């Protein structure tokens, strides 16, 4: 039986894997400029549902890391 600590470690690993998967999925869709809303819609069509409150902070983080550029109208 797992102890509370093991469950916490496993939960953390799963969360990190999810974050990595989301990051890779987003980056794979950014071959051309697009709005965040269209990115959400396109990913949803592919079966990968991502909420705006997850996407926009991720995009800002990726921009800070130099992996993308954003433009604000």
Secondary structure in CASP SS format (residue, H / E / C, confidence):
PFRMAT SS
TARGET T0000
AUTHOR 0000-0000-0000
METHOD secondary structure of the structure
MODEL  1
X C 1.00
X C 1.00
X C 1.00
X H 1.00
X H 1.00
X H 1.00
X H 1.00
X H 1.00
X H 1.00
X H 1.00
X H 1.00
X H 1.00
X H 1.00
X H 1.00
X H 1.00
X H 1.00
X H 1.00
X H 1.00
X H 1.00
X H 1.00
X H 1.00
X H 1.00
X H 1.00
X H 1.00
X H 1.00
X H 1.00
X H 1.00
X H 1.00
X C 1.00
X C 1.00
X C 1.00
X C 1.00
X C 1.00
X C 1.00
X C 1.00
X H 1.00
X H 1.00
X H 1.00
X H 1.00
X H 1.00
X H 1.00
X H 1.00
X H 1.00
X H 1.00
X H 1.00
X C 1.00
X C 1.00
X C 1.00
X C 1.00
X C 1.00
X C 1.00
X H 1.00
X H 1.00
X H 1.00
X H 1.00
X H 1.00
X H 1.00
X H 1.00
X H 1.00
X H 1.00
X H 1.00
X H 1.00
X H 1.00
X H 1.00
X C 1.00
X C 1.00
X C 1.00
X C 1.00
X C 1.00
X C 1.00
X C 1.00
X C 1.00
X C 1.00
END
